Amino acid sequence: MGTTVQAISGKKATNAFIKLQWKFYEGDRNWVPPLLMDRRKLLNPEKNPFFKHADMRLFIAERDGERVGRIAAIVNRNHNEEHKDKVGFFGFFESINNADVSNALFDAAAEWLRGKGMDTMRGPLNPSINDEIGLLVDGFDRPPVILMTYNPRYYPLLLEEYGFKKAKDLYAYLLENEKVLTPKLERGQELVRQRYGVAVRNLNFKNLEKETIILKDLYNRSWQANWGAVAMTDDEFDFLAKDLAQSIGKFKDLVFVLEKQGEPVGFALCLPDLNQLLIHNRRGALLPAVYHLMTGTKRIDLVRIIVLGVLPNFRGKGFDSVMYYEVLKRAESHGILLGEASWVLEDNEMMNRGAKLMNAERYKTYRIYDVAI
């Protein structure tokens, strides 16, 4: 029998779509199972405000009576309005190592996207540029850090077999405390503070609503010129902020605002690598996850630097050195001596140059692909 692909909908079918992911990582100890409740919330149009301006269709592939793959096709109207294009997206892709199966999945997604007026399919985005994105193409020897993707080694070959071409590479850098916190960095960041009246302050989690307004403005203004960037709506940012506030626990000082003479000009968002604990929760169930998170935080040895942004008018002045210094000193206070800066666009010269100056190692590459449809 050949491969068949069916569009699915409804709570039960969506749950099957989510749980199907486990099939493709059996025995892979570097895979970090997602929390089932988080995936259900992410894919629920009634709970995730992303779907106020986006449409999505889920597909499952079967072969010889067995489920062998899945994919989501996504139209993000805010992206199309922002970039004046007809790019549709795919995400949540999984497949056995069989081009007939993966091609059938891509065909189904492409057909649906064409029906929505799209002329290009891009991905993987799960489901947007502000979520987990990219296909891992090197660095398979280590588990992913929090909110980064992971996939079998053969996935890039399946995409290339279909005709996908690289649209953009995203880098992950590994920072070691002892290599970054040099006397040169300490002197340099102190000079920046004195010269420009720069200071940092902790986020006030007791007044998260007010702080969210500040962070949202800084985020959208700092990233608006980036490739593929789409400004987050108020509802989307609030949705994300509430999730992150629940995840950060005792590490609240890893989120801070950079101010110049009292005015916010940038911020850093870092998270402890909870994946180091969640990797042991092989079923993705909530209660075991809570147990690991409550009992294992002392074992975490890495933080992920997710956002390290400065408003465009204040770039090139060394403000980033202040934030790198603060992140690593604050992580050190928790006994954490490693960091991952991710993701960084391959053509973001300032961030890539800064990573090299910090003696960071580029140790993983993720890729976004395009194909004409």
N, C-alpha and C positions, 0 to 999 in steps of 0.2 A: 504494500500500500504506500501511496505517496504522502507528502506532508499536507495537512490541512490547517488553516488558520481561522480561528473564530473570534469575532469581537465579543467581548463579555461586558456585563454590567450587573449591578446589584451587589448587595453586601456580601452574600455568600460567595459569589464568583470572584469578587475583588479580594476576599480573604484567601481564596485558592491561588489567585495571581501572586499575592504577597508570599505565601508559604512555598510556592514553587521554587523560589530562589534557593532554598536549602538543597535542592537536588543537584545543583551545579558545583557545590563546594564540599561535598562529602569527602572527608579525609584531609582537607586543606586546612592546616592549623594556622595559617596566616589570615584566613578570612574571619572577620568580626561580624557575627550575626546581628542584624538590626533588631531593635525592640519592635515586636509586633504591634504594640499599641501606637508607637510613633509612626510606623508605616501606614497604619489605618488612618490616622489623623492627617498625614501628609496627602493621602490619596482621596480624602473625603471632601467633595466639593462643598458640603455644608459647613465644614469646619476650617478648611484652608482658604483664606481670603485670596490667594493667588487665582482661584477659579472664578472670581468676580470679573476678571478680564481675560480669562483663558479657557479653552476647551481641550478636553483630553479624551482619547479613546484607548481602551486597553484590549490587547489581543493575546491569545494563547495558541501555541502551535501544538499539534498532535501528530504522531507518526506511529503507525501500527498499534493504535489504541493507547499510546503512552504520551503524556505531556512532555514535550521536549524543548520548549522555549516560550519566551514571552517578550512583549514590547509594548510601550506606550507611545502614541502619536499625540503631539501637543501643538496647539496654536496659541501663541501668546500675543494678543492684540496690542498690548502696550509696547512690546518689542517692535512689532511691525510699524506702529505709529512713530516710535522714537527713531528707528533706523531707516524708515521709508523703503522697506524691502518686502519680499514675500517669502521669508524664511519660516519654515515650520520645523519642529523639533521632534526627536525621538529620545526616549529615556527608559530606564528600568529594564534594559535589554539583558536577556540571558538566553543562552542557546547551547545545545550539545555541539560537539566539534563536527559539524556537518553543514556544508555550504548550502545544500538544498533547504535545510531547515531555516538557517539564518536568512537566506535570500527570500524565502516565503514570508518571513516576518517583516523584512524591510519592504517587500512589495506591498504588503497589507497596509503598513504605516504610510508609505508613499501614496498609495491610492487614496487613502482617507485625506491626507494633506492636500493632494491635488484637488479633491472635491471641495476643499475649503479655500481654494484659490492660491495655494502656495506653489512656488516653483523650485524651491531648494529644501532639502532635509538636512538638518544639522544635529549633532549630538555626540555623545549622550549628555543630556541635561535632565536631572531628576528632581523636579520637573523644570527648573528655571536656572538662570545664571546665578541666582542668589541662593541656590541649594547645592547639593553634591553634584559635581560635574566632572566630565572628562573620563577617558579610558586610560587606564594605566598601561604604558608601553615599555617602561623599564623601572627597575627597582622592586622586583617581585619577591625579593628575599626577606622582606620585613612586612609585618602587618600594617595596614593603613592607620593613620592617626585619626582622631575624632573628626567626623564630618568630611572625610576624604574617601574616595572610592577605591575599589579593589576588584580585580577580575582575573579570570584565567589567562594564561599567556597566549592562547590561540585566538582570543577575541579580535585583536588588531588584524590578523590575517583574514578573518571572516568579513570584516568591514571592507578591507582592500579588495577581496574577491568580488564584492558587490559593486565596487567602483567608487567607494568613498575616498576622498583625498584630504590631506591635512588642511584644516582651516587655521588652527592655532595650537601651539604647545604651551603647556602650563608647567612651571617648575616648582619643586619642593626642595627647600634648603634645610640642611641639618646644621644647627648651631650648637657648639659646645662652650659652656660657660667659660672655661679657662682659656679658650682661644679667642673669645670675643671681648671679655672684660679685661682689656689690656690697659696699662697706664695711659697709652695714647688716647683711647676712647674716653677714659675718665676725664682727662684734661680737656679734650675737645668738647665734650658735652657740657662741661662746666663753663667753658668760654661762651658757648651758645646761650646758655641760661643768662649769663651776665650781660652779654652784648644786646640781646633782644628782649630781655625781661620775661623769659620763658619759665613757666612753672608747670607742674603737674598736680592734679588733684584726683582723689578717689571718686568713684561714682557714688552718689547717694542712693542706695537701694531702698531707702525708706520713702523716697519721693521719685519712684521709678517713672511715673507718668511724665513729670517735668524733664527728667534726664533723657527719656526716650525722644522727646521733641528735639533736644539739642543734638543727640547722636544721629537721629534721622537726617537732620539738616546737614550735618557734617559729612555723613556717609554719602548722601545723594550728590552733594556739591563736589566732594573729593573724587568720586568715581564716575561722574557723568561723561567724561571724555574717554573712558576706557573702552576697549574693544568689546562689543556685545553687551555693554552695561545697560541696565534698565532700572530707572529710579523705582524704589520700593514705595508702594502706597502706604498711607497711614496704617491701614489695617494689617498689611503684610509685616510692617516693621514691628507693630505691637505684638503680633503673633510670634515673631521671631524672638523679640525681647523677653516675652514671658517664658518661652522655652529655655532660653539661655540662662535666665535668672534662676530657674529650677536646677540647671545643670552645674552651676558654678560653685555652689556650696561654700566652703571655707576659703575659696580662692578669689573672693570678690575684689581683692586689690589688683588682680590681673586685668581689670577693666579700668581705664583711667582716661581723663581728658587732659589734653595739652592746651595751655592757655598762654597768650601773649598779652602781658599787662592786663590780665583779668578777663580777656575775651577768648572764647573757645576757638581754636584754629586747627585742631586735630584730635584724634583719639586712638587708643589702642584697645583691641578686643582680643584677649587670649583665653584659652580654655585648657585646663589640665587634660591630659590625654586619657579620658575615661575609657577609651577602647582597650587600654591595657587591663582593665577590669572586665569589661563587657565581652572580651574574647573568650572568657570562661563560661559565659552564659550561652551555651550552644543552642538552646531551643528558642531564645529570644523572648522568654517569658518575663513578666514584670517582677514577681516576687524574688526570684533568684538574682535578678539584676539589682534590685534594691539592697539585697544582702551584700553583694559584691561591692556596691558603691558605698555602703555604710562601713564596711570593715576593711576595705583595701586601699583607701586613699594614700596611706603612707608609702605604698609600693610604687606609686606613680613617679616616674623619673623624667617626664617630658611635658612641656606645654606647647600647644599649637598657637602660633601667632597668626590669627585669622585676618585681622584688620590692623593695619598700621598706616593711617592716612593723615595727610596734612592738606589743607586747602591749597589750591593751585598758586595763589598769590604768595604763599609762604614756603614754597619748595626751593630747594637748592641752597638753603641757609644752615643746614645741619640739624634741623629740628628732629629728623629721623634718628639721629645719633642719641638724642636725649631719650627718645622712646625705647630704642634698643637697650640702652643702659638700664632704664627703669624696669623693663620687662624682665631682664635677666637677673637684676638684683632682687626683684620681688619674687621671682621664681626660686632663686637661691634661698630666700628666707623660708621657703616651704621645703627645702632640701632637694629641689629639682635643679639639675645642672645641664639639661638638654632642652633644646627648642626646635620646633619645625616651623619655618616661615613658608606658608602655602595658602593659596597658590599665587605664583608670580608669573605674569604674562612673559613669554619669551622675548618680546620687544619692549618691555618696560625697562628702559636703559637705567633709569635712576635706581630702581629697586634691585636689579641684577648687579649693578656696579656696587651698590651699598652692601649687598650680601657678600661680594668678594672682599670688600674692605673689612668686613666683619669675620673674615676667615671661615665663612660658611661653606659647607660641601653641598653641591647640587647632587642629590642622591635619588631623586625620583622624577619621572616625567609623565605627565598626563596629556592626552591629546583630544582635541575637539575636531570632528570630521564633518565635511560637507559632501553632498552629492546632489547633482541636478535631477529633478524629478519631472 
